[in-house]
Amino acid sequence: MKRLYLILAVIGFVLPYTFFVSWFLENGINLSLIISEITSSRLSLFAWADVLVSAIVLIWFIRSEGNRQQMKYTWVPILGTCTVGVSFGLPLFLYMREPER
């Protein structure tokens, strides 16, 4: 299972950043355009609200489960969640939580 979590973490990193990098290469650092595209439709707002709530819940889960299991370096999947997203942070945390064999 640990290997699957690692594979999912890699996919969760590569897939979102593939889209972001292509957008960035086309548009550069343009915060007003980013905000404009995020808020361009109610469907976009729905998706972003869902991602935001999921990220908050995941960070809470990482902190509480990490403390309960006395895990080290729980800041790593929290940082991954904040910089990449839930698609990277969750499988990374699950990978870290799995015992070594």
C-alpha positions as CSV (number, residue, x, y, z in Angstrom):
1,M,0.0,0.0,0.0
2,K,2.9,2.3,0.8
3,R,4.1,2.2,-2.8
4,L,0.6,3.0,-4.1
5,Y,0.5,6.1,-1.9
6,L,3.8,7.2,-3.3
7,I,2.7,6.7,-6.9
8,L,-0.5,8.6,-6.2
9,A,1.5,11.4,-4.6
10,V,3.7,11.7,-7.7
11,I,0.6,11.8,-9.9
12,G,-1.0,14.3,-7.6
13,F,2.0,16.5,-8.0
14,V,2.7,16.1,-11.7
15,L,-0.9,16.3,-13.1
16,P,-1.9,19.6,-11.5
17,Y,1.4,21.2,-12.2
18,T,1.3,20.1,-15.9
19,F,-1.7,22.4,-16.3
20,F,-0.3,25.2,-14.2
21,V,3.1,25.3,-15.9
22,S,1.5,25.4,-19.3
23,W,-0.8,28.2,-18.2
24,F,2.2,30.0,-16.6
25,L,4.3,29.7,-19.7
26,E,1.4,31.3,-21.7
27,N,0.4,34.0,-19.3
28,G,3.4,34.6,-16.9
29,I,2.8,35.9,-13.4
30,N,-0.5,37.7,-13.8
31,L,-2.4,37.6,-10.4
32,S,-5.3,39.6,-11.8
33,L,-5.8,37.1,-14.6
34,I,-5.6,34.2,-12.1
35,I,-8.2,35.7,-9.9
36,S,-10.3,36.6,-13.0
37,E,-10.2,33.0,-14.2
38,I,-10.9,31.6,-10.8
39,T,-14.0,33.7,-10.4
40,S,-15.1,33.6,-14.0
41,S,-18.1,31.3,-13.4
42,R,-20.1,29.8,-10.6
43,L,-18.8,26.4,-11.5
44,S,-15.2,27.6,-11.0
45,L,-16.2,29.1,-7.7
46,F,-17.8,25.8,-6.7
47,A,-14.7,23.8,-7.6
48,W,-12.4,26.3,-5.7
49,A,-14.7,26.3,-2.6
50,D,-14.6,22.5,-2.6
51,V,-10.8,22.5,-2.9
52,L,-10.4,25.1,-0.1
53,V,-12.7,23.2,2.3
54,S,-11.0,19.9,1.5
55,A,-7.5,21.4,2.1
56,I,-8.6,22.9,5.4
57,V,-10.0,19.5,6.5
58,L,-6.9,17.7,5.3
59,I,-4.6,20.0,7.2
60,W,-6.6,19.5,10.4
61,F,-6.5,15.7,9.8
62,I,-2.7,15.7,9.2
63,R,-2.2,17.7,12.4
64,S,-4.5,15.6,14.6
65,E,-3.5,12.2,13.2
66,G,0.2,13.1,13.1
67,N,0.0,14.1,16.7
68,R,-1.9,11.0,17.7
69,Q,0.7,8.8,15.9
70,Q,3.6,10.9,17.1
71,M,4.7,11.4,13.5
72,K,7.7,13.6,12.5
73,Y,7.7,16.0,9.6
74,T,4.0,16.4,9.3
75,W,4.7,19.9,8.0
76,V,5.8,18.4,4.7
77,P,2.4,17.2,3.6
78,I,0.8,20.4,4.9
79,L,3.3,22.4,2.8
80,G,2.5,20.1,-0.2
81,T,-1.2,20.7,0.3
82,C,-0.7,24.4,0.4
83,T,1.6,24.6,-2.6
84,V,0.2,21.8,-4.9
85,G,-3.1,20.7,-3.5
86,V,-5.0,17.9,-1.8
87,S,-4.2,15.6,-4.6
88,F,-0.5,15.7,-3.5
89,G,-0.8,16.3,0.3
90,L,-3.2,13.5,1.1
91,P,-1.3,10.6,-0.6
92,L,2.0,12.0,0.7
93,F,0.6,12.0,4.3
94,L,-0.8,8.5,3.9
95,Y,2.6,7.4,2.5
96,M,4.4,8.9,5.5
97,R,1.9,7.3,7.9
98,E,2.4,3.7,6.6
99,P,4.9,1.7,8.7
100,E,8.2,0.7,7.2
101,R,8.4,-3.0,6.2
